[in-house]
Amino acid sequence: MAKIAVVILNWNGREFLRKFLPSVIANCQKNVEIIVADNASTDSSIEFLQNNFPQIRIVPNRTNGGFARGYNEALAEVEAEYFILLNSDIEVTSNWIEPVIELMESDKTIAACQPKLRSYHEKEKFEYAGAAGGFIDEYGYPFCRGRIFQHIEIDNGQYNDATEIFWATGACMFVRAELYKQFGGLDEDFFAHMEEIDFCWRLKNEGYKIMYCPDSIVYHVGGGTLPKKSAQKTYLNFRNNLALLYKNLPSNLLLPVFAVRFPLDGIAALKFLIDGGFKDFYAVLRAHFYFYSHFTDLHRKRKLLKKSMVQGIYKGNLVKEFYLNKKKLYSQLNPESFSK
């Protein structure tokens, strides 16, 4: 039986651990090790775990290096065949591990996989962070089966097929440990947000598959560390999106993609300003300043990566589809527009 490690990254999430860790413990078999990697919490998370869950292994990180570094440092100390990266604000269900591992065991080219994510607060709906599997359009805008921008669908079984996707959510990502380590894990410069998209893109560029398994269901609170309306989140999303595009796009697409993407970011910044969101407006400017000032570092990373036109990129403009063509559902997108 495969050795599996469920690794929960925690930063000042004692109350999430109190609420959701019991469901993880109750729904893991004996071959599953449960680990909490703590990012230098100051809310007595470690003491709480030691007093209430002494069977849980704790890996203390010396500093809060964000989602990416936090996982990289912790997973370097974990031996397993499969890692399950699990947010602390997720409620798992019975039989949430076995279907995903069975799917991955059936095809050695599957590098990573995610379950179906539904909302903890509105359980009939998909959850923003992963829904039924992630994709991006050719200009880098992420979306999911079940979620385009802020429009989230009710789960009526419309995405109950196991299928290849572009990216698996970092909120609950199953990944082959060997490949995680071989390809350097998450890009620590991302700190948080979109690092899993970058990681999955790198895996796909190496010929591996990313999958979605509907037979496993978890419920995600979402926004546990940064609130949804946060200028810091705006900054990280815009900054990291530019970085993942530059790192991973084939050379022939760099100019046409950025020629469209830069003006779109300008429009987004102006909309923030008009709507009274000066901090978000400034966050977009900061993101672009970071991109230009760190261009040398990004170019160095780009030169080390294999790049190709991989499966699952939507060859169109999602902003246009959503706002002008009123396509709010994944099923309304043209399936022939996805790269094969």
C-alpha positions as CSV (number, residue, x, y, z in Angstrom):
1,M,0.0,0.0,0.0
2,A,1.3,3.4,-0.9
3,K,2.7,5.6,1.9
4,I,0.8,8.8,2.1
5,A,1.5,12.0,4.0
6,V,-1.3,14.6,4.6
7,V,0.5,17.8,5.3
8,I,-1.4,20.8,6.7
9,L,0.3,24.1,6.5
10,N,-0.6,26.3,9.5
11,W,-0.1,29.9,10.2
12,N,-2.1,31.3,13.2
13,G,-4.9,28.8,12.4
14,R,-5.4,27.3,15.8
15,E,-9.2,27.6,15.5
16,F,-9.2,25.9,12.1
17,L,-7.2,23.1,13.5
18,R,-9.6,22.8,16.4
19,K,-12.5,22.6,14.0
20,F,-11.3,20.6,11.1
21,L,-8.4,18.4,12.2
22,P,-10.7,15.9,13.9
23,S,-12.4,15.1,10.5
24,V,-8.9,14.6,9.0
25,I,-7.9,12.2,11.7
26,A,-11.2,10.3,11.6
27,N,-11.0,9.8,7.8
28,C,-7.4,8.7,7.3
29,Q,-6.3,5.1,7.2
30,K,-3.3,3.6,9.1
31,N,-1.0,4.1,6.1
32,V,-1.6,7.8,6.2
33,E,0.7,10.1,8.3
34,I,-0.8,13.4,9.3
35,I,1.6,16.3,9.7
36,V,1.1,19.9,10.6
37,A,3.8,22.2,9.3
38,D,3.7,25.4,11.3
39,N,4.9,28.7,9.8
40,A,6.1,30.3,13.0
41,S,2.6,30.8,14.4
42,T,2.1,33.2,17.3
43,D,-1.4,32.0,18.4
44,S,-0.1,29.0,20.4
45,S,-1.0,26.6,17.6
46,I,1.9,24.3,18.5
47,E,1.0,24.1,22.2
48,F,-2.6,23.5,21.2
49,L,-1.6,20.5,19.0
50,Q,0.8,19.1,21.6
51,N,-2.0,19.2,24.3
52,N,-4.9,18.0,22.2
53,F,-3.5,16.0,19.3
54,P,-0.3,14.4,20.6
55,Q,-0.5,11.7,17.8
56,I,0.1,14.5,15.1
57,R,3.6,15.1,13.9
58,I,4.6,18.7,14.0
59,V,7.2,20.2,11.6
60,P,8.0,23.7,12.8
61,N,9.3,26.2,10.2
62,R,11.5,28.9,11.7
63,T,9.8,31.7,9.8
64,N,6.6,32.4,7.9
65,G,7.9,32.0,4.4
66,G,4.4,31.9,2.9
67,F,2.6,29.0,1.4
68,A,5.3,28.1,-1.1
69,R,8.4,28.1,1.2
70,G,6.4,26.7,4.1
71,Y,5.5,23.6,2.1
72,N,9.0,23.2,0.6
73,E,10.7,23.4,3.9
74,A,8.3,21.0,5.6
75,L,8.1,18.4,2.7
76,A,11.9,18.2,2.6
77,E,11.6,16.4,5.9
78,V,8.8,14.0,4.9
79,E,9.2,10.6,3.4
80,A,6.2,9.3,1.5
81,E,5.1,8.2,-2.0
82,Y,2.3,10.7,-2.1
83,F,2.0,14.1,-0.5
84,I,-1.4,15.6,0.1
85,L,-1.2,19.4,0.6
86,L,-4.3,20.3,2.6
87,N,-5.4,23.7,3.8
88,S,-6.3,23.9,7.5
89,D,-9.8,25.2,6.7
90,I,-11.0,22.1,4.9
91,E,-13.5,19.5,6.1
92,V,-12.8,16.2,4.6
93,T,-15.3,13.4,4.1
94,S,-15.1,9.6,4.3
95,N,-13.3,7.9,1.5
96,W,-11.7,11.2,0.3
97,I,-8.2,9.7,-0.2
98,E,-8.7,6.3,-1.8
99,P,-10.4,7.3,-5.1
100,V,-7.7,9.8,-5.9
101,I,-4.8,7.4,-5.1
102,E,-6.5,4.7,-7.2
103,L,-6.7,7.1,-10.1
104,M,-3.1,8.1,-9.8
105,E,-1.9,4.5,-9.4
106,S,-3.7,3.6,-12.6
107,D,-1.5,6.0,-14.7
108,K,2.0,6.8,-13.7
109,T,2.0,9.9,-15.9
110,I,-0.5,11.6,-13.5
111,A,1.7,13.9,-11.4
112,A,-1.0,15.6,-9.4
113,C,-4.7,15.4,-8.8
114,Q,-7.4,17.3,-6.9
115,P,-10.8,16.2,-5.5
116,K,-14.1,18.1,-5.9
117,L,-14.1,21.2,-3.8
118,R,-17.4,22.4,-2.5
119,S,-18.1,25.4,-0.2
120,Y,-18.2,24.8,3.5
121,H,-20.7,27.5,4.1
122,E,-22.9,26.8,1.0
123,K,-22.5,23.0,0.6
124,E,-24.5,22.7,-2.5
125,K,-22.1,25.1,-4.4
126,F,-18.6,24.6,-5.7
127,E,-15.8,26.5,-3.9
128,Y,-13.9,29.3,-5.5
129,A,-10.4,28.0,-5.0
130,G,-10.6,24.8,-7.0
131,A,-14.2,23.7,-7.7
132,A,-14.0,20.8,-10.2
133,G,-10.6,21.5,-11.6
134,G,-8.6,24.5,-12.8
135,F,-7.8,26.0,-16.2
136,I,-6.4,29.3,-17.6
137,D,-7.0,31.2,-20.7
138,E,-4.2,32.2,-23.1
139,Y,-3.7,35.5,-21.2
140,G,-3.3,33.8,-17.9
141,Y,-6.7,34.3,-16.3
142,P,-7.4,31.3,-14.1
143,F,-10.9,29.7,-13.9
144,C,-12.4,26.4,-12.9
145,R,-15.1,24.0,-14.0
146,G,-17.8,25.4,-11.8
147,R,-16.3,28.9,-11.3
148,I,-15.5,31.7,-13.7
149,F,-14.3,34.8,-11.9
150,Q,-16.7,35.4,-9.1
151,H,-19.6,33.4,-10.6
152,I,-19.9,30.0,-8.8
153,E,-22.1,27.2,-9.9
154,I,-24.3,24.8,-7.8
155,D,-23.1,21.3,-8.0
156,N,-25.8,19.3,-9.9
157,G,-23.4,16.5,-10.9
158,Q,-22.5,18.3,-14.1
159,Y,-18.8,17.7,-13.5
160,N,-18.8,14.2,-12.2
161,D,-16.3,12.9,-14.8
162,A,-12.7,12.2,-13.9
163,T,-10.8,14.4,-16.4
164,E,-7.5,16.0,-17.2
165,I,-7.3,19.6,-16.0
166,F,-4.6,22.4,-16.3
167,W,-4.0,23.0,-12.6
168,A,-5.0,21.3,-9.3
169,T,-5.8,23.6,-6.3
170,G,-3.2,24.0,-3.6
171,A,-6.1,23.9,-1.1
172,C,-6.2,20.1,-1.5
173,M,-3.5,18.8,-3.9
174,F,-2.4,15.2,-4.2
175,V,1.1,15.0,-5.8
176,R,3.7,12.3,-6.3
177,A,6.4,13.0,-3.8
178,E,9.2,12.0,-6.1
179,L,8.1,14.6,-8.7
180,Y,7.5,17.3,-6.2
181,K,11.1,17.0,-5.1
182,Q,12.5,16.4,-8.6
183,F,11.0,19.6,-10.0
184,G,11.8,21.8,-7.1
185,G,8.4,22.1,-5.5
186,L,6.6,25.4,-5.3
187,D,8.3,28.6,-6.5
188,E,9.1,30.4,-3.2
189,D,9.2,33.8,-4.8
190,F,5.4,33.5,-5.3
191,F,5.0,33.5,-1.5
192,A,1.3,32.7,-1.8
193,H,-1.3,32.5,-4.6
194,M,-1.0,30.9,-8.0
195,E,2.1,28.9,-7.0
196,E,0.2,25.7,-7.6
197,I,-0.7,26.9,-11.1
198,D,2.9,27.5,-11.9
199,F,3.9,24.1,-10.4
200,C,1.3,22.3,-12.5
201,W,2.3,24.1,-15.6
202,R,5.9,23.1,-15.1
203,L,4.8,19.5,-14.7
204,K,2.7,19.6,-17.8
205,N,5.6,21.1,-19.8
206,E,7.5,17.9,-18.7
207,G,4.7,15.7,-20.2
208,Y,2.8,14.8,-17.0
209,K,-0.9,15.0,-16.4
210,I,-2.9,16.9,-13.8
211,M,-6.3,15.3,-13.0
212,Y,-9.6,15.9,-11.3
213,C,-11.3,13.1,-9.3
214,P,-15.0,13.7,-8.6
215,D,-15.4,10.6,-6.4
216,S,-13.5,12.5,-3.6
217,I,-15.2,15.5,-2.0
218,V,-14.0,18.1,0.5
219,Y,-15.5,21.3,1.8
220,H,-13.4,24.4,1.9
221,V,-14.0,27.6,4.0
222,G,-11.7,29.7,1.8
223,G,-10.0,33.0,2.6
224,G,-8.5,31.7,5.8
225,T,-5.3,33.7,5.7
226,L,-6.1,36.7,3.5
227,P,-9.7,38.0,3.2
228,K,-11.2,38.0,-0.3
229,K,-11.2,41.8,-0.5
230,S,-7.5,42.4,0.3
231,A,-5.1,44.7,-1.5
232,Q,-2.3,42.3,-0.6
233,K,-4.2,39.5,-2.3
234,T,-4.7,41.7,-5.4
235,Y,-0.9,42.4,-5.4
236,L,0.1,38.8,-5.1
237,N,-2.5,37.7,-7.8
238,F,-1.4,40.2,-10.4
239,R,2.3,39.9,-9.6
240,N,2.4,36.1,-9.6
241,N,0.2,35.8,-12.7
242,L,2.7,37.9,-14.7
243,A,5.5,35.7,-13.4
244,L,3.9,32.4,-14.2
245,L,3.1,33.6,-17.7
246,Y,6.7,34.8,-18.4
247,K,8.2,31.6,-16.9
248,N,6.1,29.1,-18.8
249,L,4.8,30.5,-22.1
250,P,6.3,29.3,-25.3
251,S,8.5,31.9,-26.9
252,N,6.3,32.6,-29.8
253,L,3.4,33.6,-27.5
254,L,5.3,35.9,-25.2
255,L,4.9,39.1,-27.2
256,P,1.2,38.6,-28.4
257,V,0.1,37.6,-24.9
258,F,1.8,40.5,-23.0
259,A,0.7,43.0,-25.7
260,V,-2.9,42.2,-24.6
261,R,-2.3,41.5,-20.9
262,F,-0.6,44.8,-20.0
263,P,-3.5,46.9,-21.3
264,L,-6.0,44.7,-19.6
265,D,-4.1,45.2,-16.3
266,G,-4.2,48.9,-16.9
267,I,-8.0,48.7,-17.3
268,A,-8.3,46.7,-14.2
269,A,-6.3,49.2,-12.2
270,L,-8.4,52.1,-13.5
271,K,-11.6,50.2,-12.6
272,F,-10.3,49.7,-9.0
273,L,-9.6,53.5,-8.8
274,I,-13.0,54.5,-10.2
275,D,-14.7,52.2,-7.7
276,G,-12.8,53.8,-4.8
277,G,-10.3,51.0,-4.4
278,F,-7.1,53.1,-4.3
279,K,-5.2,50.4,-2.4
280,D,-6.1,47.8,-5.1
281,F,-5.2,50.3,-7.8
282,Y,-1.8,50.8,-6.2
283,A,-1.5,47.0,-5.7
284,V,-1.6,46.5,-9.5
285,L,1.0,49.2,-10.0
286,R,3.2,47.5,-7.4
287,A,2.8,44.1,-9.1
288,H,4.0,45.5,-12.4
289,F,6.9,47.3,-10.8
290,Y,7.9,44.0,-9.2
291,F,7.7,42.3,-12.6
292,Y,10.0,44.8,-14.3
293,S,12.4,45.1,-11.4
294,H,12.8,41.3,-11.1
295,F,12.8,40.6,-14.8
296,T,16.4,39.3,-14.7
297,D,15.5,36.7,-12.1
298,L,12.4,35.6,-14.0
299,H,14.4,35.3,-17.2
300,R,16.9,33.1,-15.4
301,K,14.1,30.8,-14.2
302,R,12.6,30.8,-17.7
303,K,15.8,29.6,-19.3
304,L,15.9,26.5,-17.0
305,L,12.3,25.4,-17.9
306,K,11.0,23.3,-20.7
307,K,8.2,25.1,-22.5
308,S,5.5,23.9,-25.0
309,M,1.9,24.4,-25.9
310,V,0.3,22.1,-23.3
311,Q,-3.2,20.7,-23.0
312,G,-5.9,22.7,-21.2
313,I,-5.2,26.3,-22.1
314,Y,-8.3,28.1,-23.3
315,K,-7.4,29.8,-26.5
316,G,-9.5,32.9,-26.0
317,N,-10.0,35.9,-23.7
318,L,-12.0,35.0,-20.6
319,V,-12.5,38.6,-19.8
320,K,-14.3,39.1,-23.1
321,E,-16.2,35.9,-22.8
322,F,-17.5,36.7,-19.3
323,Y,-18.2,40.4,-19.5
324,L,-19.1,41.0,-23.1
325,N,-20.4,37.6,-24.3
326,K,-22.0,36.9,-20.9
327,K,-20.6,33.4,-20.6
328,K,-20.8,32.7,-16.9
329,L,-20.6,28.9,-17.0
330,Y,-17.7,26.6,-17.9
331,S,-20.1,24.6,-20.0
332,Q,-20.8,27.7,-22.2
333,L,-17.2,27.9,-23.3
334,N,-16.3,26.3,-26.6
335,P,-14.7,23.0,-25.9
336,E,-12.8,23.2,-29.2
337,S,-11.0,26.3,-27.9
338,F,-9.0,24.3,-25.4
339,S,-5.5,23.3,-26.5
340,K,-5.1,19.6,-27.0
